[in-house]
Amino acid sequence: MKNNKAIAVFDSGIGGLTVVSSLMKRLPGENIIYFGDTARVPYGIKSVETINRYAAQITKFLTQKEVKLLIVACNTMAAVAFQTIKDLSGVPVLEVIDAGARNAVAQTRAKAIGVIGTPATINSNAYARAIRLLDSKVKIFSQACPLFVPLVEEGWINHPATKLIAREYLKPVLDEKIDTLVLGCTHYPLLKPLLQEAVGGKIKLIDSAEAMADIAAQLIEKQKISNDANAAPEYHFYVSDVPYRFQAIGEKFLGRKFDQVKLVSLQ
Ligand code: DGL
């Protein structure tokens, strides 16, 4: 059975467009609906209760549309609200933490993995749990990096201040002789060159956005729900606010021109 319903991707803001960008490359025939809660971002420093409430509202909004698969692009929501989302969804749900954990376990030789993310993601221990489920012998060293999200949104992806902060954040995990570092936040793939320089060439950086697109492609193939329509795919973007520098940031995340977006208000 083929299926031309859309893949719905959502995030606390526009950072999840890193996942959309990977999906567009990996699954060029699929229709995509995106929701970014730009009015309420950042989630990474909010309480578990608030993140769950927001995640429920977004799930209800998206599942009212014609969707065949939900992708939680936001590491913070995946870390603390995945069950809420799954309970409300009615369609398969994939999330970035499982994707990143699988990729990291496949890559590590030293069985020592570093994980960086927002305070909510790191405090939840969700990456550590997901990695240990896959391989209980792996040692995990986590570090919250709360300043990275605002630095990326400011466009300081190669700025000396960001380099200095990265070195400071990464010092404790590098002391642990990790060989793999999970970029456990939507925004961090944009810092990849800077982070690679900070950790040195021998440490493998795991981009959850890329891993997510591969897992989505496998699921679509396995369930035989790929879009077989000949028309060009449709991309619809929804946000809860149009913030300052929205266009510039969106285009950076997407790696191409940012199409028209619709404003929605969630209750
Ligand atoms: N999308 C969030 C994440 O991946 C980062 C931005 C936020 O704090 O809301 O964790």
Boltz pocket constraint, residues with backbone or C-beta under 6 A from the ligand:
constraints:
  - pocket:
      binder: B
      contacts: [[A, 11], [A, 12], [A, 13], [A, 15], [A, 16], [A, 41], [A, 42], [A, 43], [A, 44], [A, 45], [A, 73], [A, 74], [A, 75], [A, 76], [A, 77], [A, 117], [A, 118], [A, 121], [A, 149], [A, 184], [A, 185], [A, 186], [A, 187]]
      max_distance: 6.0
